[in-house]
Each structure stands twice: as C-alpha cells, then as structure tokens.
Amino acid sequence: MTYERILVAVDDSPAGLDAARAAINLAAAHHARARAITVIRDHVVTTAIGNEAGSTIERLAAGARSVLTWVSDLAATRGVDCETAERDGEPFRQILDEAAI
C-alpha cells in the first residue's frame, strides 16, 4: 500500500506527540505529504472559566502553534513536506473537515 497524503491530529499530550512521530515516519517511508492539525475547543474553555477565557484561549493557541511548529520541524528533519492547521471548535468535526480537503 502506498500513501500520498497523511493527516494527523495532534496536541501536546504524549499520545498526540507519539501520533505525530508515527505519521511523519509513515510519510517519510512512503514519500508522502503530511498535514498536522490541532483543534482548540474554545467554547469549552469559555464556559468553564467565564470572563478569563480570552487570555486562556490565547495561551492555548500559543501552545497549539508551538506543537505545530514542533511537528513541522520534525517533518523537515525527515524530508517530509508538512502543512499545518490550527482550528477551533469540535475536534471531531474539524478533523473530518480537514480530511475532506
């Protein structure tokens, strides 16, 4: 089986970072392109902490960008073309939408 594109959803958890490593390794082995997505569930944060949500969402977004940068750098070291995307909303919906691209 040959892969042309690989989508991986990542976050800053150990499992998310392991998934990114596996996806990049798979992409390298198949000379495939990779796309990494991370999703921030902003409405959950807003509901949970109210008025403080703005600064918390900004911190979450900065963390998400940091993870995507890490994935992009990892891909570059393996010679893999990797696009990244940061989304907000329901993770399952955002990931499915990305898969349709």
CORGIGI-V130864 format. One record per residue. N is the residue number from 1. PHI is phi in whole degrees, -180 to 180 (999 if undefined). OMEGA is omega in whole degrees, -180 to 180 (NA if undefined). Layout:
# CORGIGI-V130864
[[N PHI OMEGA] [N PHI OMEGA]]
This chain:
# CORGIGI-V130864
[[1 999 179] [2 -118 179] [3 -110 176] [4 -105 -179] [5 -135 179] [6 -130 177] [7 -105 176] [8 -133 175] [9 -94 -175] [10 -130 168] [11 -146 -175] [12 -91 177] [13 -80 176] [14 -55 179] [15 -65 179] [16 -64 179] [17 -71 175] [18 -63 178] [19 -62 179] [20 -63 178] [21 -59 -179] [22 -63 -179] [23 -64 180] [24 -67 177] [25 -62 179] [26 -64 179] [27 -62 179] [28 -63 -178] [29 -66 -177] [30 -107 -178] [31 53 -178] [32 -102 172] [33 -86 178] [34 -122 174] [35 -138 179] [36 -109 179] [37 -127 170] [38 -130 -175] [39 -124 176] [40 -103 180] [41 -88 -172] [42 -63 -178] [43 -67 178] [44 -69 179] [45 -64 -179] [46 -60 180] [47 -64 -175] [48 -71 -172] [49 -123 174] [50 64 -173] [51 -65 180] [52 -80 -173] [53 -61 -177] [54 -55 -179] [55 -70 179] [56 -68 178] [57 -63 177] [58 -62 178] [59 -67 178] [60 -63 179] [61 -65 178] [62 -64 177] [63 -65 178] [64 -62 178] [65 -63 178] [66 -63 178] [67 -64 -180] [68 -64 176] [69 -64 178] [70 -60 179] [71 -64 179] [72 -61 178] [73 -65 177] [74 -60 179] [75 -61 -180] [76 -61 180] [77 -67 179] [78 -99 180] [79 75 -178] [80 -103 174] [81 -75 -175] [82 -133 172] [83 -93 178] [84 -129 179] [85 -146 175] [86 -111 -178] [87 -128 171] [88 -130 -179] [89 129 179] [90 -75 -177] [91 -53 -176] [92 -61 -179] [93 -68 -179] [94 -65 179] [95 -67 177] [96 -62 178] [97 -62 178] [98 -65 -180] [99 -64 -179] [100 -78 -178] [101 -72 NA]]
